[in-house]
Amino acid sequence: MKTVIEIIEEISLGEDSSRQFKERFDKAPKLADEMCAFSNSNGGIIYVGVNDDNKIVGLDTEDLKRLNQWVGSAANELVRPSIYPITQSIKVEEKTVLLIHVPAGPSKPYCTSEGFYYVKSGSDKRKASPQELLRLFQESGQINLDETLTSASPKDIDLPKFYTFFEKFFEREISTTGLSLEQILTNMNLSSEGKLTLGGLLLFGNNVEVVKPYCMIRAVAYAGNDIGDDVYIDKRDCTGNISEQFTAAMSFLKNNLHRIQSGTSFNSPPLLEIDEKALEEVVVNALLHRDYSKNAVIRVLIFKDIIEVISPGSLPNHLNVENIINGNSVVRNPVIVSYATKMLPYTGIGSGIRRILNTEPETIFRDDKSGEQFTTILKRKRIK
């Protein structure tokens, strides 16, 4: 609960994505709309009795009674599934303000009784876009994005690659199954209704970037430390299926990083300035765990002092950086991840972050919830 001092300070800061000021509500459905938006976003507080000019106007006894009734009925009847806000009545500057604490919902997405899905957009609310709604369903575990259908068909499969993978993964030749290619792809959740799933396209498709132009890695090497520099040393779009993107990104990194003599002998083999296994983990994590509902590419940026790998989508559900360092994980793309162990240097047991820190302990992980991206920062070695 907020103290009077905290409330005064919060009001002075104005509205943002976690604070909404309302002088009053004249209808319960309008209150439900606001609570729905907070539940579908990161939660927040509705301050009732505060106007748009950040002035406390207060509520009378009848206002408070009516609003508390509306909060309960709206939370149970006008938002689906039900939500559980907490109300707090408090005297501020001799005037009564009602705070409605709305937590981020664990069962997203939430909609109003009229069937509208609202999300927060800065200090305002708006109807969720189709992509945002898909992401909300994905967060709740009601849909896996990599099982959604694309415009590609089984004819767009890289057959030699798929046959080789199948024999390695299942330890049998594909001809012994007695099934058609389309049936096998369907059984593996790589195809449905004559279309490739997103997982099927990304794992085994030809011309991935034609169907999904944002499903690639954009790599740039700069001479300095400013992403705004007009001059770059090297630039490459790493396209193709996931394994091809991984190979191209690793090649770009190795071509643009220094190699350092590993011992005192002149003949000692040179090693990459950043541990190669750590680089592999970072690139693999970006490919397997990114949010593919976002129309954004993975970015691999090499600067003078650091490397940044920026993956679309913040950590899913309620994961934070501390969680993943301790080995906790939530699989965002289960179809892709389930087959990745035979295609990429990936174990799938949640130990990748620890392995990065074991060899590159100065690595920084940043989870940007508002910007919806996850960044890994690796420090480069200075060459004397």
Buried (B, 14 or more C-beta within 10 A) or exposed (E): EBEEEEBEEBBEEEBEBBBBBBBBBEEBEEBBBBBBBBBBBBBBBBBBBBEEEBBBEBBEEEBBEBBBEBBEEBBEEBBBBEBEBEBEBBEBEEBBBBBBBBBBBEBBBBBBBEEBBBBBBEBEBEEBEEEBBBBBBBBBEEBBBBBBBBEBBBEBBBEEBBBEBBBEBBEEEBEEBEEEBBEBBBEBBBBBEEBBBBBBBBBBBBBBBEBBEEBBBBBBBBEEEEEEEEEBEEEBBBBBBBBBBBBBBBEBBEEBBEEEEEEEEEEEEEBBBBBBBBBBBBBBBBBBBBBBBBEBBBBBBBBEEBBBBBBBBBBBEEBEBEBBEEEEBBBBBBBBBBBBEBBBBBEEEBEBBEBBBEBBEEBEBBBEEEEBBBBBBBBBEEEE
